[in-house]
Amino acid sequence: MKKIILFVLLLLFNTSFAQWQNVSNEIGGLNVRALAPNGSNIFAGTFIPISDLVNPYPYGVWRSQNNGNNWTFTSLSLRITNLFVNNSRLFASTNWEGNYYSDNNGANWTAMNINRNIHKFS
């Protein structure tokens, strides 16, 4: 009985981690910090470390229309930390450059008016 349980556990453990596969290297060495689906599109928010500013790929928001096989750069070139979709509106937040939204799958972006009160603590 113990051998059967061990066999089932090994079978489940072995197959549960074999579901991810690399489909594209097109975004280069950029760090993908966020993913968001919107209809048939997948958006990737990328961030490039300051130490790697010679990377030939622009950082920002990228879009795939074919399950991640190919990626195209949208018009938002900032260090993206979060992406999410609400009622087909795509939102992007950045590290220091503010928050933005797009109503046309990243072709155009609008800055959100957010009051930035910076508090100094002593």
Buried (B, 14 or more C-beta within 10 A) or exposed (E): EEEEEEEEEEEEEEEEEEEEEEEEEEBEEBBEBBEBEBEEBBBBBBBBEEEEEEBEBBBBBBBBBEEBEEBEBBEBBBBBBBBBBEEEEBBBBBEEBBBBBBEEBBEEBEEEEEEEEEEEEE
